[in-house]
Amino acid sequence: MNEESPADRRSPVGEPVVRADPEVTGERAAEAVGFDPDDPESVAEAAETVARFAAGDVGDDDHVLMLRGAAACAALVRGVGSYKAAAERAGDDVSVAFIRKWARVHDLPQAIRRQVASGRIAPSAAKHVARLGGTDRYLLAWATIDGDLTVREVRSVASAVNDGSDVEAAVREAGVELGHVGIRLPLDAYVELRRRASNRNIEPGDLVAEALDDYFAESDPA
């Protein structure tokens, strides 16, 4: 496992990189709103957005708007300097815990946020994925998709890992085998993969892993 895989955001805080991508959000990409923590007017807009978000104006099934609320939380924290100041700026009904949880969702790697925006990971599950760090975030995110984990199961895994459990063991306890991915190949590629693996007396998955290692070594991470 590559412990140095890119797990931190590289894009500017509040910039709707994922929400503005039509390949992820379709026609709703035009609705994307960004927040600039260095612009007082944008920070004020972020505070208003957070207040509406905390008040429940965004439905739990609207992944795109929930990510906008998360972006507003992150931008507001950067704009005012702390979680406490952000909660105070957003209003009496907004807690520090609320700001912290959703700001962390916005700080998840782009690859995970794309799955949230597309609806494959529920925002309420993403909050628990965001409780982990580094590669563990990726492992729990992909296990959530591959194992169709419930929010309660994701929360349980995140809690176990934060209590000291190994993420692989915690995910296995939830019924998911990490590293197992089902893929569909063109028949020509399928036959060739099986043929070459058989001639080398290895499993097809081992050959795929070798090819991916070579590909990743030659490609820049997205």
PASEBA-1860 file (N, C-alpha, C; in nm, 3 decimals):
! residues 222
1> MNEESPAD> 0.084/-0.121/0.000/0.000/0.000/0.000/0.087/0.125/0.000 ~ 0.055/0.216/-0.085/0.132/0.340/-0.093/0.081/0.438/0.011 ~ 0.156/0.458/0.120/0.113/0.547/0.226/0.124/0.694/0.187 ~ 0.187/0.720/0.071/0.204/0.859/0.030/0.106/0.897/-0.080 ~ -0.002/0.818/-0.096/-0.101/0.853/-0.197/-0.164/0.987/-0.163 ~ -0.199/1.066/-0.264/-0.247/1.202/-0.238/-0.382/1.203/-0.169 ~ -0.384/1.232/-0.040/-0.507/1.227/0.037/-0.553/1.363/0.085 ~ -0.485/1.467/0.045/-0.523/1.601/0.087/-0.559/1.687/-0.033
9> RRSPVGEP> -0.646/1.783/-0.008/-0.692/1.869/-0.116/-0.579/1.953/-0.173 ~ -0.580/1.967/-0.305/-0.485/2.054/-0.372/-0.554/2.174/-0.434 ~ -0.684/2.162/-0.457/-0.759/2.272/-0.518/-0.791/2.378/-0.413 ~ -0.814/2.503/-0.455/-0.845/2.609/-0.360/-0.970/2.578/-0.278 ~ -0.969/2.618/-0.152/-1.084/2.595/-0.066/-1.207/2.665/-0.121 ~ -1.317/2.594/-0.128/-1.441/2.654/-0.173/-1.461/2.654/-0.322 ~ -1.358/2.618/-0.399/-1.373/2.615/-0.544/-1.452/2.490/-0.584 ~ -1.559/2.506/-0.662/-1.646/2.392/-0.694/-1.590/2.302/-0.804
17> VVRADPEV> -1.474/2.243/-0.779/-1.410/2.159/-0.879/-1.499/2.042/-0.917 ~ -1.553/1.975/-0.816/-1.638/1.858/-0.840/-1.779/1.900/-0.879 ~ -1.835/1.993/-0.803/-1.974/2.032/-0.829/-1.992/2.099/-0.965 ~ -1.884/2.157/-1.019/-1.893/2.226/-1.148/-1.858/2.135/-1.265 ~ -1.836/2.008/-1.238/-1.799/1.914/-1.344/-1.925/1.846/-1.397 ~ -1.965/1.875/-1.521/-2.088/1.815/-1.575/-2.081/1.663/-1.588 ~ -1.961/1.607/-1.591/-1.950/1.461/-1.596/-1.992/1.398/-1.464 ~ -1.992/1.479/-1.358/-2.031/1.428/-1.226/-2.174/1.470/-1.192
25> TGERAAEA> -2.204/1.597/-1.211/-2.333/1.648/-1.166/-2.429/1.684/-1.280 ~ -2.388/1.656/-1.404/-2.477/1.679/-1.518/-2.514/1.826/-1.534 ~ -2.643/1.850/-1.561/-2.689/1.988/-1.584/-2.675/2.075/-1.459 ~ -2.668/2.012/-1.344/-2.659/2.088/-1.220/-2.521/2.153/-1.202 ~ -2.427/2.118/-1.288/-2.294/2.180/-1.279/-2.304/2.331/-1.292 ~ -2.405/2.378/-1.367/-2.423/2.522/-1.387/-2.465/2.592/-1.257 ~ -2.513/2.514/-1.159/-2.558/2.572/-1.032/-2.443/2.590/-0.932 ~ -2.324/2.540/-0.967/-2.213/2.538/-0.872/-2.179/2.678/-0.822
33> VGFDPDDP> -2.162/2.690/-0.692/-2.127/2.817/-0.628/-1.995/2.798/-0.554 ~ -1.901/2.888/-0.576/-1.774/2.882/-0.506/-1.767/2.986/-0.396 ~ -1.675/2.965/-0.303/-1.657/3.059/-0.192/-1.509/3.091/-0.179 ~ -1.478/3.220/-0.162/-1.340/3.264/-0.151/-1.315/3.312/-0.008 ~ -1.236/3.239/0.071/-1.213/3.279/0.211/-1.137/3.410/0.226 ~ -1.081/3.460/0.116/-1.009/3.587/0.122/-1.094/3.706/0.080 ~ -1.219/3.679/0.043/-1.311/3.784/-0.002/-1.421/3.802/0.103 ~ -1.427/3.917/0.171/-1.526/3.938/0.277/-1.670/3.914/0.232
41> ESVAEAAE> -1.704/3.955/0.110/-1.840/3.933/0.061/-1.868/3.784/0.042 ~ -1.770/3.711/-0.007/-1.786/3.568/-0.026/-1.795/3.495/0.108 ~ -1.719/3.542/0.206/-1.725/3.484/0.340/-1.863/3.507/0.400 ~ -1.919/3.625/0.377/-2.054/3.654/0.427/-2.155/3.561/0.360 ~ -2.139/3.537/0.232/-2.228/3.445/0.161/-2.212/3.303/0.216 ~ -2.088/3.267/0.246/-2.065/3.134/0.303/-2.134/3.120/0.438 ~ -2.129/3.225/0.520/-2.194/3.222/0.651/-2.345/3.203/0.636 ~ -2.405/3.273/0.541/-2.548/3.259/0.517/-2.581/3.118/0.468
49> TVARFAAG> -2.496/3.064/0.382/-2.517/2.929/0.331/-2.509/2.826/0.443 ~ -2.412/2.844/0.532/-2.397/2.752/0.645/-2.518/2.759/0.736 ~ -2.568/2.878/0.759/-2.685/2.894/0.846/-2.806/2.820/0.787 ~ -2.827/2.833/0.657/-2.939/2.763/0.592/-2.917/2.613/0.594 ~ -2.793/2.574/0.575/-2.757/2.432/0.574/-2.785/2.370/0.711 ~ -2.742/2.439/0.817/-2.762/2.388/0.953/-2.909/2.386/0.992 ~ -2.987/2.476/0.932/-3.130/2.482/0.963/-3.210/2.373/0.893 ~ -3.144/2.297/0.806/-3.212/2.187/0.739/-3.278/2.225/0.609
57> DVGDDDHV> -3.235/2.338/0.551/-3.295/2.381/0.423/-3.252/2.293/0.307 ~ -3.150/2.209/0.329/-3.102/2.119/0.224/-3.144/1.977/0.259 ~ -3.212/1.911/0.168/-3.258/1.775/0.192/-3.142/1.677/0.196 ~ -3.156/1.572/0.277/-3.049/1.473/0.292/-3.019/1.399/0.163 ~ -3.112/1.403/0.068/-3.092/1.330/-0.057/-3.035/1.417/-0.168 ~ -3.008/1.543/-0.137/-2.951/1.634/-0.237/-2.801/1.643/-0.215 ~ -2.729/1.551/-0.279/-2.585/1.541/-0.256/-2.511/1.667/-0.299 ~ -2.555/1.727/-0.409/-2.484/1.844/-0.462/-2.496/1.963/-0.367
65> LMLRGAAA> -2.616/1.989/-0.319/-2.635/2.102/-0.228/-2.567/2.077/-0.093 ~ -2.561/1.952/-0.053/-2.492/1.922/0.073/-2.342/1.946/0.059 ~ -2.287/1.915/-0.059/-2.146/1.946/-0.082/-2.123/2.097/-0.088 ~ -2.222/2.171/-0.139/-2.209/2.316/-0.136/-2.205/2.365/0.008 ~ -2.290/2.308/0.093/-2.288/2.345/0.235/-2.155/2.312/0.299 ~ -2.097/2.197/0.263/-1.967/2.158/0.316/-1.859/2.257/0.271 ~ -1.866/2.298/0.145/-1.770/2.396/0.092/-1.782/2.528/0.166 ~ -1.905/2.567/0.196/-1.928/2.692/0.269/-1.869/2.683/0.409
73> CAALVRGV> -1.883/2.567/0.475/-1.826/2.548/0.608/-1.674/2.563/0.603 ~ -1.611/2.497/0.506/-1.465/2.502/0.495/-1.416/2.644/0.467 ~ -1.483/2.712/0.375/-1.442/2.848/0.340/-1.462/2.944/0.457 ~ -1.571/2.924/0.529/-1.599/3.012/0.643/-1.492/2.995/0.751 ~ -1.452/2.872/0.778/-1.347/2.846/0.877/-1.218/2.915/0.836 ~ -1.180/2.901/0.708/-1.058/2.966/0.661/-1.072/3.118/0.666 ~ -1.193/3.165/0.636/-1.212/3.309/0.628/-1.207/3.379/0.763 ~ -1.255/3.311/0.868/-1.259/3.376/1.000/-1.154/3.322/1.096
81> GSYKAAAE> -1.089/3.212/1.059/-0.974/3.168/1.135/-0.990/3.052/1.231 ~ -1.114/3.013/1.264/-1.132/2.900/1.356/-1.273/2.844/1.344 ~ -1.290/2.721/1.395/-1.423/2.661/1.396/-1.518/2.740/1.485 ~ -1.467/2.784/1.601/-1.552/2.859/1.694/-1.599/2.990/1.633 ~ -1.507/3.063/1.571/-1.544/3.190/1.509/-1.641/3.167/1.393 ~ -1.622/3.057/1.321/-1.712/3.025/1.209/-1.852/2.999/1.259 ~ -1.865/2.923/1.368/-1.997/2.894/1.424/-2.064/3.022/1.473 ~ -1.987/3.109/1.534/-2.043/3.236/1.581/-2.088/3.323/1.465
89> RAGDDVSV> -2.011/3.322/1.357/-2.046/3.404/1.240/-2.172/3.350/1.171 ~ -2.190/3.218/1.172/-2.304/3.157/1.104/-2.434/3.174/1.182 ~ -2.427/3.195/1.312/-2.550/3.216/1.390/-2.559/3.125/1.511 ~ -2.649/3.160/1.601/-2.661/3.090/1.729/-2.698/2.943/1.714 ~ -2.766/2.908/1.605/-2.813/2.770/1.589/-2.710/2.679/1.523 ~ -2.592/2.731/1.496/-2.488/2.653/1.428/-2.379/2.617/1.529 ~ -2.352/2.488/1.544/-2.254/2.443/1.643/-2.116/2.427/1.582 ~ -2.016/2.428/1.668/-1.879/2.404/1.625/-1.867/2.264/1.565
97> AFIRKWAR> -1.934/2.167/1.627/-1.929/2.029/1.579/-1.983/2.018/1.437 ~ -2.091/2.090/1.408/-2.150/2.088/1.274/-2.052/2.144/1.172 ~ -1.993/2.257/1.205/-1.896/2.320/1.114/-1.778/2.225/1.089 ~ -1.726/2.166/1.195/-1.608/2.081/1.184/-1.637/1.959/1.096 ~ -1.751/1.892/1.120/-1.785/1.771/1.044/-1.792/1.799/0.895 ~ -1.860/1.907/0.858/-1.881/1.931/0.716/-1.761/1.994/0.648 ~ -1.681/2.070/0.724/-1.557/2.123/0.666/-1.464/2.007/0.632 ~ -1.464/1.903/0.716/-1.382/1.786/0.689/-1.429/1.712/0.564
105> VHDLPQAI> -1.559/1.709/0.542/-1.610/1.646/0.420/-1.558/1.720/0.298 ~ -1.557/1.852/0.303/-1.507/1.929/0.190/-1.357/1.906/0.169 ~ -1.286/1.872/0.275/-1.142/1.849/0.265/-1.107/1.705/0.226 ~ -1.208/1.623/0.201/-1.180/1.488/0.152/-1.114/1.496/0.014 ~ -1.036/1.395/-0.023/-0.976/1.394/-0.157/-1.083/1.403/-0.265 ~ -1.047/1.463/-0.376/-1.142/1.483/-0.486/-1.203/1.351/-0.534 ~ -1.122/1.245/-0.538/-1.173/1.117/-0.586/-1.291/1.069/-0.501 ~ -1.287/1.097/-0.371/-1.397/1.057/-0.283/-1.515/1.151/-0.298
113> RRQVASGR> -1.487/1.281/-0.306/-1.597/1.377/-0.320/-1.676/1.357/-0.450 ~ -1.609/1.307/-0.553/-1.679/1.278/-0.678/-1.783/1.168/-0.656 ~ -1.751/1.073/-0.571/-1.845/0.966/-0.543/-1.962/1.016/-0.457 ~ -1.935/1.116/-0.374/-2.042/1.177/-0.295/-2.135/1.256/-0.387 ~ -2.077/1.333/-0.477/-2.156/1.415/-0.569/-2.241/1.330/-0.661 ~ -2.190/1.213/-0.698/-2.264/1.125/-0.789/-2.368/1.041/-0.717 ~ -2.366/1.045/-0.584/-2.465/0.971/-0.507/-2.424/0.831/-0.466 ~ -2.302/0.790/-0.498/-2.259/0.654/-0.462/-2.216/0.645/-0.316
121> IAPSAAKH> -2.177/0.757/-0.257/-2.150/0.765/-0.113/-2.240/0.874/-0.057 ~ -2.323/0.839/0.038/-2.413/0.938/0.098/-2.333/1.041/0.176 ~ -2.373/1.168/0.171/-2.302/1.270/0.247/-2.293/1.237/0.395 ~ -2.398/1.177/0.450/-2.396/1.141/0.592/-2.293/1.032/0.619 ~ -2.264/0.947/0.520/-2.158/0.848/0.533/-2.022/0.914/0.515 ~ -2.015/1.012/0.425/-1.889/1.082/0.400/-1.838/1.152/0.526 ~ -1.930/1.195/0.611/-1.888/1.259/0.737/-1.802/1.164/0.820 ~ -1.835/1.035/0.816/-1.760/0.938/0.895/-1.632/0.897/0.823
129> VARLGGTD> -1.635/0.891/0.691/-1.513/0.866/0.615/-1.411/0.976/0.647 ~ -1.460/1.098/0.659/-1.372/1.213/0.684/-1.311/1.212/0.823 ~ -1.359/1.125/0.910/-1.300/1.114/1.044/-1.165/1.043/1.040 ~ -1.137/0.975/0.930/-1.012/0.902/0.916/-0.910/0.986/0.839 ~ -0.787/0.939/0.836/-0.684/1.013/0.767/-0.611/0.929/0.664 ~ -0.538/0.994/0.576/-0.453/0.926/0.479/-0.523/0.820/0.397 ~ -0.453/0.708/0.378/-0.505/0.600/0.294/-0.631/0.537/0.353 ~ -0.646/0.542/0.486/-0.765/0.482/0.548/-0.894/0.544/0.495
137> RYLLAWAT> -0.888/0.672/0.459/-1.009/0.737/0.403/-1.048/0.674/0.271 ~ -0.948/0.647/0.188/-0.976/0.582/0.061/-1.032/0.442/0.082 ~ -0.968/0.367/0.172/-1.011/0.228/0.194/-1.155/0.222/0.242 ~ -1.192/0.309/0.334/-1.330/0.308/0.384/-1.427/0.356/0.277 ~ -1.386/0.455/0.200/-1.474/0.506/0.093/-1.502/0.398/-0.011 ~ -1.396/0.328/-0.054/-1.417/0.225/-0.157/-1.493/0.105/-0.099 ~ -1.469/0.075/0.029/-1.545/-0.033/0.093/-1.693/0.004/0.103 ~ -1.721/0.131/0.125/-1.860/0.177/0.133/-1.932/0.150/0.001
145> IDGDLTVR> -1.862/0.175/-0.109/-1.922/0.151/-0.241/-1.928/0.003/-0.272 ~ -1.815/-0.067/-0.258/-1.808/-0.207/-0.296/-1.898/-0.296/-0.211 ~ -1.911/-0.261/-0.084/-1.992/-0.342/0.006/-2.130/-0.287/0.032 ~ -2.164/-0.174/-0.035/-2.295/-0.111/-0.016/-2.324/-0.093/0.133 ~ -2.225/-0.038/0.205/-2.237/-0.021/0.349/-2.339/0.086/0.384 ~ -2.410/0.064/0.494/-2.503/0.164/0.544/-2.426/0.272/0.618 ~ -2.492/0.384/0.645/-2.427/0.491/0.720/-2.386/0.441/0.857 ~ -2.471/0.361/0.919/-2.438/0.306/1.051/-2.313/0.218/1.045
153> EVRSVASA> -2.300/0.138/0.939/-2.183/0.053/0.925/-2.056/0.136/0.901 ~ -2.067/0.240/0.821/-1.952/0.328/0.796/-1.910/0.395/0.927 ~ -2.008/0.442/1.002/-1.977/0.504/1.131/-1.907/0.406/1.224 ~ -1.955/0.282/1.227/-1.897/0.180/1.314/-1.752/0.151/1.276 ~ -1.724/0.141/1.144/-1.587/0.116/1.099/-1.497/0.233/1.136 ~ -1.543/0.354/1.111/-1.463/0.472/1.143/-1.431/0.479/1.292 ~ -1.530/0.447/1.375/-1.509/0.450/1.520/-1.408/0.344/1.562 ~ -1.419/0.224/1.502/-1.325/0.117/1.535/-1.183/0.155/1.499
161> VNDGSDVE> -1.165/0.216/1.382/-1.031/0.256/1.339/-0.976/0.365/1.430 ~ -1.060/0.461/1.466/-1.015/0.567/1.555/-0.985/0.515/1.695 ~ -1.043/0.400/1.729/-1.015/0.338/1.859/-0.892/0.247/1.854 ~ -0.827/0.239/1.736/-0.704/0.163/1.725/-0.708/0.040/1.639 ~ -0.825/0.005/1.586/-0.834/-0.113/1.501/-0.772/-0.088/1.364 ~ -0.724/-0.194/1.302/-0.675/-0.186/1.165/-0.795/-0.170/1.072 ~ -0.783/-0.083/0.973/-0.897/-0.056/0.886/-0.941/-0.181/0.810 ~ -0.846/-0.263/0.768/-0.882/-0.384/0.695/-0.965/-0.478/0.781
169> AAVREAGV> -0.925/-0.493/0.908/-0.999/-0.580/0.999/-1.137/-0.523/1.028 ~ -1.145/-0.391/1.046/-1.273/-0.328/1.077/-1.369/-0.339/0.959 ~ -1.318/-0.324/0.838/-1.402/-0.336/0.720/-1.445/-0.481/0.699 ~ -1.354/-0.573/0.725/-1.388/-0.715/0.713/-1.500/-0.752/0.809 ~ -1.497/-0.693/0.927/-1.602/-0.717/1.026/-1.738/-0.672/0.973 ~ -1.735/-0.571/0.886/-1.859/-0.521/0.825/-1.899/-0.602/0.703 ~ -1.818/-0.704/0.670/-1.854/-0.793/0.560/-1.795/-0.758/0.425 ~ -1.692/-0.676/0.423/-1.632/-0.633/0.296/-1.487/-0.679/0.289
177> ELGHVGIR> -1.449/-0.738/0.177/-1.311/-0.779/0.153/-1.241/-0.671/0.072 ~ -1.149/-0.601/0.135/-1.077/-0.495/0.065/-0.990/-0.555/-0.045 ~ -0.982/-0.486/-0.156/-0.899/-0.531/-0.266/-0.973/-0.616/-0.368 ~ -1.098/-0.647/-0.340/-1.176/-0.729/-0.434/-1.264/-0.636/-0.518 ~ -1.239/-0.631/-0.648/-1.313/-0.545/-0.739/-1.360/-0.627/-0.858 ~ -1.487/-0.623/-0.886/-1.539/-0.691/-1.005/-1.530/-0.598/-1.125 ~ -1.475/-0.648/-1.236/-1.463/-0.565/-1.356/-1.518/-0.642/-1.476 ~ -1.562/-0.567/-1.575/-1.609/-0.628/-1.699/-1.514/-0.586/-1.811
185> LPLDAYVE> -1.461/-0.684/-1.885/-1.363/-0.659/-1.989/-1.420/-0.693/-2.126 ~ -1.369/-0.628/-2.233/-1.399/-0.674/-2.368/-1.352/-0.818/-2.382 ~ -1.421/-0.897/-2.461/-1.389/-1.039/-2.468/-1.244/-1.065/-2.512 ~ -1.192/-0.987/-2.606/-1.055/-1.006/-2.651/-0.957/-0.987/-2.534 ~ -0.980/-0.882/-2.456/-0.891/-0.855/-2.342/-0.907/-0.963/-2.235 ~ -1.028/-1.011/-2.218/-1.056/-1.117/-2.120/-0.982/-1.245/-2.156 ~ -0.990/-1.284/-2.282/-0.921/-1.406/-2.327/-0.770/-1.392/-2.312 ~ -0.716/-1.275/-2.350/-0.572/-1.255/-2.343/-0.523/-1.253/-2.198
193> LRRRASNR> -0.601/-1.189/-2.110/-0.565/-1.186/-1.969/-0.559/-1.326/-1.912 ~ -0.661/-1.405/-1.940/-0.664/-1.542/-1.891/-0.549/-1.625/-1.951 ~ -0.522/-1.606/-2.079/-0.419/-1.684/-2.146/-0.282/-1.655/-2.086 ~ -0.251/-1.526/-2.068/-0.119/-1.490/-2.018/-0.102/-1.531/-1.872 ~ -0.207/-1.515/-1.794/-0.200/-1.556/-1.654/-0.179/-1.706/-1.643 ~ -0.249/-1.783/-1.728/-0.236/-1.928/-1.724/-0.095/-1.971/-1.764 ~ -0.041/-1.909/-1.867/0.094/-1.945/-1.913/0.200/-1.915/-1.808 ~ 0.173/-1.820/-1.721/0.269/-1.785/-1.616/0.236/-1.852/-1.482
201> NIEPGDLV> 0.127/-1.930/-1.479/0.084/-1.999/-1.358/0.055/-1.902/-1.243 ~ -0.009/-1.791/-1.278/-0.051/-1.695/-1.176/-0.199/-1.664/-1.194 ~ -0.257/-1.600/-1.096/-0.397/-1.562/-1.104/-0.413/-1.436/-1.191 ~ -0.527/-1.423/-1.259/-0.549/-1.302/-1.340/-0.534/-1.173/-1.260 ~ -0.578/-1.176/-1.135/-0.567/-1.057/-1.052/-0.424/-1.014/-1.028 ~ -0.333/-1.113/-1.019/-0.191/-1.080/-1.000/-0.135/-1.010/-1.123 ~ -0.177/-1.056/-1.241/-0.130/-0.996/-1.365/-0.186/-0.854/-1.379 ~ -0.312/-0.836/-1.342/-0.373/-0.703/-1.346/-0.299/-0.610/-1.250
209> AEALDDYF> -0.266/-0.661/-1.131/-0.195/-0.578/-1.033/-0.059/-0.534/-1.086 ~ 0.012/-0.625/-1.154/0.141/-0.590/-1.213/0.126/-0.479/-1.317 ~ 0.025/-0.496/-1.403/0.002/-0.397/-1.508/-0.035/-0.262/-1.449 ~ -0.115/-0.264/-1.343/-0.154/-0.138/-1.279/-0.036/-0.072/-1.210 ~ 0.050/-0.151/-1.148/0.170/-0.094/-1.085/0.254/-0.020/-1.188 ~ 0.271/-0.080/-1.305/0.348/-0.016/-1.412/0.278/0.111/-1.460 ~ 0.147/0.102/-1.476/0.071/0.218/-1.524/0.078/0.333/-1.424 ~ 0.058/0.302/-1.294/0.062/0.407/-1.193/0.200/0.469/-1.182
217> AESDPA> 0.303/0.390/-1.202/0.440/0.441/-1.192/0.469/0.540/-1.304 ~ 0.401/0.525/-1.417/0.427/0.611/-1.533/0.330/0.729/-1.540 ~ 0.225/0.725/-1.458/0.121/0.827/-1.467/0.125/0.917/-1.343 ~ 0.096/1.045/-1.363/0.085/1.138/-1.251/-0.048/1.115/-1.181 ~ -0.052/1.118/-1.045/-0.179/1.102/-0.974/-0.271/1.219/-1.003 ~ -0.401/1.189/-1.017/-0.499/1.296/-1.045/-0.533/1.371/-0.919
END
